[in-house]
């Protein structure tokens, strides 16, 4: 049996690789707000915000709808091949986008190709890190998804500097982005590995507390595998907790990205200078970094479901108050608070699934959960853009708050199904 130090080193390296992967995937698409404004002002002046928002929405849709398939592939083949293929696809899409001039070209390169490729570098780290550190799953996944928040801070500032301050032009800005991603994606490909052995856990520990066998490369005799199969539930879809979980996150994801995409334009509409309003995107992403790590730590102590419910309810209330904030200082505070709670919503789904999934089907479960959120992600931002274009920011804020609050209600139902005790750490 390998020494614990080797196992721990592999786990920590996978966390580092996961941060690098999500920096280049979710961190990059969260910065789509700056592309939305640039395309509208410079490249696609004949297109509405509604039309342009479909590029970002389809990108996110393909990222999430690919999650179930990626979960199966990770369980069967491991992460390395997926990470390499996804990295090549991401770089190819970035360089092709630098050559685009027409709407359909941007749609094919930045929405379709980039969305599918990002799925291949996003979901393998989530599943693998969860297997490496089953007893610190919430904190570990919070740290990994923190890479997307770091990207959400750095990419907008970098792109803004290249496009506007240095006047490098759109084609070379995208090429610089691609060259910057190359070594970061290489780190992800080299450091993310499956656990080599099955971690030792106390007898009677929950299935969510075990690491993956089978798919992780560990060897066990046929009798042990048969026993594990007998312990597995017949189907996750027959588990009411999992159904409520999918429904709750699906509703939450309907609205959670709207402030990320529209906070900059809202600030500009209320007298904030274009140079300053742009930084609202970075502020909200910087706050979501803490929101991914701190709630993850608290969730391991007080319960993943308890923390995610509080985060959804808080985000919903804050969204209802969106249009009450009109000053620059108020917008900064609002962005910080919303970003913090939204960070937990984006980082804890995998940890919540870990409470009910078995080691063997954990990748599939995480993938299916994210896949069910894909349809709501696809339509969430365009609906928000349509509400904004026709009625203004108040209906947009009401829509965002209502979907987040409805998601919290569904997760309360899932939590009570899992344990009806109100004081339980679930």
N, C-alpha and C positions, 0 to 999 in steps of 0.2 A: 504493500500500500504506500503511495507517495506520501512524502512528509507534508504536514499541514502548511509549511511555509510555501511549498510549491503551489499548493491549491490556492492559498490566499493571494499569492503573487499573480496567478492567472486571473483570479476574480477581479483584483484591482486594475490589472491591465485591461480587462474587458470593460470596466467602468470608464477608463480613460478613452478607450476606443469608441465606446458608446457616446461619450461627450463629443468627440470629434465628428462622428457620423451625424448626430442630430444637429450639430452646429451647421453642417452643410446641407441638411435636408429641411427639417421643420424651421430651423432658425432662418433659413433663406426665404422660405415661402411666407413666413410671418411678416417679412419686410416688404410684401407685395404692395403695401400701401404707397410706397414711394414710386413704384412702377405705375400704379393706377394714376397718380397725379401727372407723371411725366408723359405717359401715353396720351392722356387727355389733352395736355397743353401743347405737345410737340409733334407726336407721330400720328395720332388718330383723332384729329380735331373734329372729324365728321362723325365720330362715335360717341354714344352717351356713356355715362358712368355705369348704367345697367349693362351695356354691351361689353365694356372693358372688364367689369367685375366677373364675367363668365370665365375669363382666362384664369384668374385666381381660384374661382370656385371649382372649376373642372380639375385643376391641379390638385386641390385638396381632396376632392371626391375620389380621384384615381388613387391618391395616396392611401386613403382609408378603405376603399372598396377592394384594394389589392391585399389588405391585411389578412383575410382568411386564407387565401392561397399562399401568402408568404409564411404564415404560421405553419401550414402543412409542410411546406418545403424545408423550413428550419427543423421541424421535428424529424424529417426523413433524411435530409442531406447535410444538415449543419449549416453554419453561417458563412463560411469562407467564400464559396462559389457565388452566393447571392451578393455578398458585399463587393466582390470584384466586378461582377456584371453590372450591378447598380451604379458603381462609381464610374465605370466607362460610359454608361448611359447618361448620367448626370453631366459629366464633362462634355459629352457630345451635344447635349441639348443646350448647354450654356453657349458653346461656340457657334452652334447653328443660330441661336437667337440673335447673336451679334450681327448676323447677316440679314435678318428679317426686316422687311419694309411694309408688308401688308398684314391686315388683321388675321387672315386665315393662317399665315405663316407663323405669327406669334402664337396663335391658338395651338397649332400642331407641335411646335417646338417647346414652348414654355408651359403649356397646359398638359398636353397628352404625353409627350416623351419624357418631360421632366417629372410629371406626376408618377408615372409608372416606375421610372428609375429610382426616384426618391423612396418609394415603398421598399425597394430591395436593400436600401441602406438604413431604413428606419426601424423596421420591425425585428430583424434578427438581433440587434443589440438588446432590445427590450426583453425578448424571450430568454436570451443567453444570460444576461445579468441577473434576471429573476431566478434562474437555476443555480447560478454561482452563489448567491447570497439569499437563500430562502428565508432566513430568520431576520434579515434586515431589508426586506424587499421594498418597503415604502421609502426608506431613506435612500437605498441604492438607486431605485428608479427615479426618485426625485433629483438626485445628483446627475444621473445620465440625461434626463430631460432638461436639466439646467443648461446643457449645451445648446439647446434650441433658444433659450432666453439670451445666452451670450451672443449667439448669432443674430437674434432679433435686435440686439443693441448695436453690434458692430457693422453688420451689413448695410443698414440704412445710412449710417454716418459715412461709411466708406463710399457707397454709391453716390451719395449727395456730394461728397467732396470731389469725386471724379467727374460727375456730370456737370455740376454747377460752378464749383469753386475753381477747379483746374481746367474746366472746359475741354475735357479729353474727348468728349463725344460718346454717343451710345455704343457704337460697335466696339471701341477699344475699352470702354468701361466693362462690358460683359466679358471681354477676353481677359482683362485683369482679374475679374472675379473667378474665371475658370482656372487661371494659373495659380491663384491663391488657394483654390480648393484642392489642387493636385496633391501637395504633400500632406494636407490634413486628411484626405480620404485614404492616402497610403497608410497613415498611422492607424486608421480604423481597420483597414484590411489586415494589418499585421498583428494587431493586439487583441482582437475579439476572437475568442476560442471557446469551444464547448468544455464543460467540466469533464475531466478524465475519469473521475471516480465518483461514486455515489456518496454524498456526505452522510456521516453518521448522525442519526437523530434519535431521540429517546423513543422507546416503545410507547404507542398510544398517541404519538404526535399526529396532528391533523395532516391530511394529504397536502394541504397548502403549504405545510412546513417542510416538505421533502423536496430534494432536488430531483431533476429529471434523470431517469435511467434510460435504457433503450436508446433514445435519440441522442443522448449525451455521449455515447461511446463507451459507457461502462459495461462490463460483461457480467451476466448473471445466468444461472442455470435455468432450464426450461420450466422447472417446477415453480421457481420464484416468480417468473413472468406470468405463469398461469394464475397464481394467487393474486398478483397485482391486477390482472384483467378482471378477476372475479370481484375485486373490491370496487372497480370503477362503476359509476352510475351508467345506466343504459344510454342516456343522451343528455347533454347539457340543456337542450331545448325543452326537456321535460322538467327541468328544475325551475320552479317559479322565481327563485332568487335571481337566477341568471336572466330570465325573461324581463323581470323588473329592472335589472341592472342595464340591460341593453336599451330598454325603453327610456330609462332615466338619462343615460348618457346621450342617447340619440336626440332627445329634446334639448338637453343642455348644449349640445354642439350646434343646434339650430341657430343659437344666438351668440355664442361665446366669442366668435371671431369678429363680430360687427364693430366693437370699439377698436380693435386692432386695425381694421381697414379704414374706419371713418373718423377716428379721433383727430387726425391731422386736418382734414377738411373742416371739421366742426370748429376747431380752434381758429382756423383762418377766417371762417364765416363770422366769428365773434371778435374780430379786430386784432388778433394776434398776427404778427408779421410772418410771412412765408418762411423765413429763415428759422424762426423760433417754433412755429407750429409743426414743422417737420420733425423736431426733436421729441414731440409727444409720442411718436412711435417708439423711439428708443427708451423713453421714460417708462412706458407701459411694459415694455419687454424687460427692462432692468428690474422692475418690481416683480415681474413674474418669475425671475430667477430665484429670489428669496421665497416666492410662493410655491416653488417646486421643491425646494430643499427643506424649509422649516416645517410645513405641514406634513411632509413625508416622515420626518423625525417624530413629530407629534402623533402621526397615524400609527406608527409602530408601538407607541406607548398606550394610546387611548382608543385605538380602533380606526381602521381605514374607512369604514362606512360612516362612522360618527364625524370624522373630519371632512369627508367629501360632502356630506349633507350640509354641514355648516358653511362650507365654501360656496356651494351652489346657492344657498339661501342668501348669503351675504352678497354674492355677485349680482343676484337678481334685484335685491334692494338697492344696491349702488347703481345699477342700470336704470331703475325707475327714476333716480335722482339726477341722471345725466344732464338733462336740459336745464336743471336749476343752477348749474355751474356755468358762469360766463366770463369770469376774470381769469387772467393768466395764472395767478397763484392758486386759485381754486381748481383750475384744470390740471395743474401739476399734482396737487394733492389727490384729486379724483383719479387720475391716471395711475398714481402709485398704489392707491388702495385697490382699485379694480384689478390692476395687473397682479397684485399679490394673490388675491383669491382666485383669479382665473388661472394662475400658475398651478394651483392645486388641482383644478378641474382637468388640466391637460396632463398632469403627471401621475395621478392616482388610479386611473382605470385599470391598469395592469395589476396593481397591488390588490384591488378589490376582487378581480377575477381569481387571483391566487388563493383567496379564501375558500373558493368552491370548486376550482379545477383540480384535477389529479395531476401528478407529475407527467404522466404519459400524454395527456391532452392539453397541457398548459399553453403550448404554442397555438394550437387550434382555437382554444377558448379566447385568448387575447386577440387573435386575428378576427374571429367572428364578432366579438364585441366592437372592434374598431370598424369592421365592415358594415355593421348595422348603422353606424353613425355616418356612413358615407353619403346616404341619400339626403339626410338633413344638412350636412355640410355643403352638399352641392347646391341646394336651393336657399340656404340661409342668407348668404351675402347678396345674391341677386334680389331676393325679396326685400332685404334691407335697403339695397340701392333703389329699388322701385318705390318703396315707402318714402325714402328720402327725396327722390325726384318729384313725387307728386304731392306729398303732404308735409315734408320737412323732418326735422330731427326728433320731434316729440313722439310721433308714431314709431319711429325707429327705436327709440329708447324703450317705449312700452312693449314692443315686440321682443326686444332683447331680454328685458326683465321678466316678461311672462314665460318665455321658453325656459329660462334658467330656473325660475321658481317651479314650473311644472316638472322639470327634471328632478328637482329636489324632492318633490312629493313622491315620485316613483321610487327614488332611492330610499326614502323613508319606509316605503312598503317592502322593499327588498331587505332592508336592515331588520325590520320586525319579523319577517319570515325567517330570517337567519337566527335571530334571538329576540324574543319578545320582551326581555328584561330591558327597561329603559336605561339602567345604569351599567349595562354590560359593555365591555370593551370589544367592539365588533368592527 
